[in-house]
């Protein structure tokens, strides 16, 4: 499933740490926005990683699920491409 992850973190160190962690799960599409295609296991890992980094009273992170029927209506204006699921083979 596709997820949109957005964040607003005032602390530079935590913001950088979160962005680097999110790069393991998806593609940065804007400065504080990531687009991720995740199964349930990877979603739970990502959320656990987010919870290990943020301070709830100071930071805001939102994870929006984008259902398959919504995906077909996504419009990209200007630069950027829709990330696609790629087949990965490990030998």
C-alpha positions in Angstrom: 0.0 0.0 0.0 1.1 3.6 -0.7 1.6 6.0 2.3 2.3 9.7 2.4 4.5 10.6 5.4 4.7 14.3 6.5 6.5 15.8 9.4 7.1 19.1 11.2 10.0 18.8 13.6 11.6 22.0 15.1 14.8 20.3 16.3 17.4 20.0 13.5 19.1 16.9 14.9 15.8 14.9 15.2 14.5 16.2 11.9 17.7 15.0 10.1 17.6 11.7 11.9 14.0 11.1 11.0 14.6 12.0 7.3 17.5 9.6 7.1 15.4 6.8 8.6 12.5 7.5 6.3 14.9 7.2 3.3 15.0 3.5 4.1 11.3 3.2 3.6 10.4 5.5 0.7 11.2 8.4 -1.6 11.5 12.0 -0.5 9.0 14.0 -2.7 9.3 17.3 -0.9 11.4 18.6 1.9 9.3 17.2 4.7 7.2 14.7 2.7 7.9 11.1 1.8 6.0 8.7 -0.4 6.3 5.1 0.7 5.1 1.8 -0.7 5.0 -0.6 2.3 3.5 -3.9 3.4 2.2 -4.2 6.9 5.5 -5.4 8.4 7.5 -2.5 6.9 4.7 0.0 8.0 5.0 -1.2 11.6 8.8 -1.0 11.4 8.6 2.5 10.1 6.1 3.6 12.7 8.3 2.1 15.4 11.3 3.9 14.1 9.4 7.2 14.0 8.3 6.7 17.6 11.9 6.1 18.7 13.0 9.4 17.2 10.3 12.0 17.9 9.2 13.8 21.0 5.4 13.8 21.0 5.0 17.1 22.8 7.3 18.9 20.3 7.0 17.1 17.0 4.3 16.2 14.5 4.4 13.3 12.1 1.5 12.1 10.0 1.1 8.9 8.0 -1.6 9.0 5.4 -2.7 5.8 3.7 -3.5 6.2 0.0 -5.9 3.5 -1.1 -5.6 1.9 -4.6 -8.7 3.8 -5.9 -7.2 7.1 -4.6 -3.8 6.4 -6.3 -5.3 6.6 -9.8 -6.4 10.2 -9.0 -3.0 11.5 -7.8 -1.9 14.4 -10.0 1.6 15.6 -10.1 2.1 19.1 -11.4 5.6 20.4 -12.1 8.6 18.3 -11.4 8.5 14.8 -10.0 7.4 11.3 -10.9 5.1 8.9 -9.2 7.1 6.2 -7.4 6.4 2.7 -8.6 6.7 -0.7 -7.1 9.7 -2.3 -8.5 10.4 -6.0 -8.5 13.5 -6.8 -6.5 15.4 -10.0 -6.8 18.0 -11.0 -4.2 20.4 -13.7 -5.4 
